[in-house]
């Protein structure tokens, strides 16, 4: 359908249809990258040289999707602004038929991706693309109807501009989420000070330091920390209680905790 839309956009002179074809191109590439990332992540989870598996490939795919969307949006905006005010003959009939076919395909993809978008940033990237393309197809259909009734060809580039503007903030948000994970920033919904305080409140713990929290991939958050305890404290009990705090209070099931006595030396020598 992407090929059909692109050919029809060139033949009919419809910038709105070319815009929709551009969005559909990112769907094709985005869905392909999303699927490849998921498959590689599942197959590479136990490889020796990838101790965290290949889960980050999903985030890289999401970032690539956002870059593609930015490119398409800016191209359409540039072409649409240049065309506004020019009289371009547009054959509205074929545009309408092709846009309806595109809408049907997008609705099917939209329904298939909706649930998965809640669990994976990678799938969310593909979902955002399909959502944008669904609305894009609706815009093209409306434009084709208006042009066929009124002959107002200026509607076509205006719809192209609207589609470009509509997708930019969503693309910005998706790219920002992917970059935040790639730079290993702490998850925005985690209160690091609260985690430090709760771990410090575990009986026997006198200090919490070298605490790190990051997101490996969608819904997979990781914490590591050093827990300093008074000499003679049961380290096993401290470890169990600390893991329970992270799991039950913050939903973090993967935590690497180093329990060390208060007379231990060496941590202060780490410079990063």
N, C-alpha and C positions, 0 to 999 in steps of 0.2 A: 504493500500500500504506500509505503514511503516513496518508492520509485514511481508509482502511478501518480502520486500527488506532485512530485517534483516535475515530472513530464507535463502534467496538466497545467501546473503553474506557469511553466515556460511557454506552452502553446497558447494559453488563454491570456497571459500577461497579468495574472493575478498575484500581487505581492503578498496578499493575505494567505493565499494557498501555498506560495513558496515558503512563507513563514511557518505555516503548519507543517510543511514537509521537512523544514529544518528541525523543528521540534521533534518530529517523528524520527529523523535521523539520529538525534541524541537518544531517543528511546531505544532504537535498535542497538546502538553502541553501548548505551548505559545498561540495558538489560543483559546484553552479552557479557559485559564486564562484571556485572553483579553476579550472574550465574557462575562465571569462571572463578570469581573470588570465593564464592561459597564452596564450590567444589574443591578448589585448592586448599582452602582453610581446613576443610574436613579431612582431606587426605594427608595434610602435612602436620597434623597435630602432634605426632609422636616422633618426628624426625630429630636426630641427635643435634644437628646444628641449628635447629629452630626450637629453642627450649620453651618458647611461648607459642609454638605452632605458627601457622600462617594467618591467624585471625586478622591481623592488621591489613591484609589485602582487601578486606571488605571496606575499610576506611579509605584506603587509597582509591578504590573504585568509586566511592561516594564523592571524594574530592575531584576525581577526574570528571565525573558527571556534572558537578557544579561548574567546572571550567568550561565544559562543552556548552552548557546552558548559557553561561555568560557570553560566550562567543556568538552563539546564535542570536541572543537578544540584542546585542550591540549591532550586529550586522543588519538585522531587520529594522532597528531604529534608524540606522544610517540611511538605508535604502528608502525607507518610508518617508523620512523627512525630506530627502532629495526629490521624491516623486510628488509630494503634496503641491498642488497648484498646476501640475502638468495634466494634460488630458490624454489618458491612455485607454484605448479600447479594450474592454474586458468582456469575454464571452461568459455570461453568468450561468448559463445552463450547465455546461460541463463542470464548472467550479462547484455548483450546488451538489451534483451527483457524487463527485469525488469526495467532497467534504462530508457528506452523509456516510459514505463507506468508511472514511477515517474515523468518524464519531463512533460508529458501531465497534470497530476494532479497539478503540481507546476505552470504551465502556467495559468491554470484556477484560482488557488488561487491568483496568482500574479495580474491577471487582476481585480479580485474582490476587492483586498486590495489597489490598487494603489491610488485611489482618497482619501480614508479615511486616508491614511498615511500622507497626507498633513495637516490634521486637528488634529490628535491625536497622542501623543507620544506612547501611548499604541498600537494603530494600526500600527504605524511606526515600533515598535518592531517586531510585527508579520510579517509585510511586509519585513523587513530586513531578517528575518529567511527564508521566502519563496523565496526571491531573491537569497540568498546564496544557498538554496537547488536547485533552478532552474539551477544555474551555476554548482552546484555539479553534477546534473544529466547529464548535457552536458559533463562535464569532464569524468564521468564514461563511457558515450557512446563513447567518443573519445578513451579512454583507452581500452575499450573492442574491438573496431575496430582494433586498433594498435596491440593488443595482438593476435587477431585472424589472422592477416596478417603476423606479424613478429615473433610472439612467445616471444616477449620481456616482460617477466612477471615483470621486474623491473619498468615498466611504472605504474603499479597499485599502489605501495606505494608512488611513486613520485607524482601521482595525489592526493593521500591522504594528503601528506604534503602540496601541493599547495592549497587544499581546506581549510586546517586548517589555513594556513598563510593568505589566502584571507579574512577569516571571522573575524580575530582578531581585526583589526583596526576599523571595523564597529561596532563590539560588544563593544569595548572600548568607542566609541563615544556615543552609545546608553546608556550604563551604566553611563557615565559621565553626560549626560543630565538628567537622572532620579535622580541621587544623588544630582545634583545641585538643583533640585526642592524640593527634600525631606529635604535638609538642609535649605530651604527657602532663598537661595541666590537671590539677585536681578536679574531679567531677563537680560541676556547679551546684549540685544539690547536696553535697557533703560539707558539713561544718567541721573543718579540720580542728579548730580550737575545742569544739565539743568532744570530738573523738579523743583528742589528747587528754582532756579533763576526765573523761569516762575511763580511759585506760589507766590514768593515774590514780583513780579512785579504787581500783582493784586492790584488795587487802595484800599488803606486803610490797606493793610497788611504790618506790620513792621518787622515780623520775622516768619520764618518757621523752626520748629524743630520737633523732634521725628517722622521723616519721614521714613516709611518702604515701600518697594516694594517687592513683591514675586509672584511666580506663583502657583496657586492652582492646576491646571492641564493644559493640553495642550490648548493653546489659551485662558486661563482664568487668566489674570494678575490682581493683587489687589494692591492698594496703601492705606496707612493710614498716616495721618499727622496732626499736630497741626498748626493752622494758628493764629498768634497773630495780632490783629488789634488795631488801636487807639480807645480810648474810644469815643463813639458816632457814630462810623462807622456802616453802615447798614450791619449787619451780614448776612442777607438773600442774599443781593446782592453779597457779598464776596463769599459766599458758591456757588451761582449759577455760578459766573465767574470762580471760581477755578475748579468746576466740568467740565465746558465747556473746560477749558485749558487741563485738563487730557483726556477728551474724544476726542476732536478734534485734538489735537496735538500729543498725545501719544497713542490713541486708547484704553484708560483705562475707561471702563464703570462702574466698581465697585470701588468706593473710599469712605473711611470713613474719614471725615474731621471734626476735632474739632476746632471750631472758638471761640477764647477766647480774652478778652480785655487785653490791655497791662499792666494793674495793677493786673492781675491775678497771684496768687502765688500757688506753689505746684509742677509744672513740674520738677523743679530742684531737688526735693527730690527723684525722681525716679532714681534708681541706675543701671538699665539695659535697 
